[in-house]
Amino acid sequence: LRGVIFALSLGAATPGLAQEAGDVVVIRDVSNKDLYAAGRSVDMQAVVKGDVVAAGQQVTISGAVTDDVIAGGQTVTVSGPVGDDVRLAGETITVSRSVAGHAVIVGSNVSVESGSMITDWAWLAGGRINVAGNVGGELKVAAGEFDLTGKVDGDVHVVSDDIRVHDG
């Protein structure tokens, strides 16, 4: 089944990438390759020296990733540092560590938590968006509700029915 899933989505298996699929996927070993994982639950605890692409009902990225993270799921949590960009989609999205590049995040509930840092620009869209962390560049938001308590170094562009900006 693993080979069929990834043969359909990626073509033939490619050297330089690691593939994991199953109901519950837990990755603990250091990977020197891009990592592709899919399952009901994906728990990426390892250091990945490359990109991570993950999909599942629940996706957790707690290990360090040197390059990009692309993830989708009902709940997506990025609690490990990311060395480049993130592209995340789902119902509930949480970023609680540093992202060295930019962020594109779409979700019903999006949270960039206090203590986190998106070094470059961030584009966020969703029902409820909370930015308590810092953004080093431009911030663009489209949301039903938007709360800002973090620091933004660039311009802020917001389209929202309910905007709250707090001292932070």
Secondary structure, 3 states (H helix, E strand, C coil): CHHHHHHHHHCCCCCCEEEEECCEEEECCCECCEEEEECCEEEECCCECCCEEEEEEEEEECCCECCCEEEEEEEEEECCCECCCEEEEEEEEEECCEECCCEEEEEEEEEECCCCEECCCEEEEEEEEEECCEECCCEEEEEEEEEECCCECCCEEEEEEEEEECCC
